[in-house]
């Protein structure tokens, strides 16, 4: 089965009250990663999003963890 996820993929910047800032990929990436673990054998996740060229290499590296995306 295919599941299409439409939305934005963005760079999150988390500024905690104390401590150092944290940067991570956010937006629909959280949904993509969670869905991909539900049924790795029979479920194919298809993300549809605009992605800036500055984030593209990092996003591809992250996707290697999720072979059904």
N, C-alpha and C positions, 0 to 999 in steps of 0.2 A: 504494500500500500504506500502511496505517496502522500505526504503532508506538505503543503506549501505554507511558508511563514513569510509574511510581507511586513516590512517595517524598516526602521533605521538601525544601522550599526554605527556606533559612535565611540569616541574615546572618552571614558569616564575619568574625572579627576575628583578624588575623594580627599577632602580636607578635614581630618579629624581635629577635634578640639585640642587635643594634645598629641604630639607625635608628628611623624613625617607624612607628607602627602603620598597618595597611591594613585597610579594611573593603570587603567585596565580597559579592555574592550567591553562595551556594554550594549545596551539596546536589545535587539532581538537575539543577540548571541546567547543570552541566558535561556531563552525559550528553545533555541536550536539545540543547545547542549543538553538540556533536560529531556526534550523529546527524543533525542537520538539514543538515549539510554533505556527507553521504555521497551523497545523490541528491536535489538540490533540486527536480527536476522531477516525480518520481514518488513521493516519500516524504512522508507527512504525520505529524508528531510530535504526539501528544496527551498533554500532561502532566496528571497527576492528583495534586493535592496541596492541603493546607491552606496558606493564605498570609495572614499578618497584614495588617491594613489599613495598618499603617505601612510595609510593604514593597511593597504593591500597585502604586503609581504607578511606582516605580523598576523593578519587574519588567516592567511593560508597556512602558516605554521600551526596555529591553534586548531584548524580544521583537521589536521593529520590525526588528531586524537579521536576523531569521530568519522569512521570510514563510511557510514551510511548517510553522510551529509553531502 
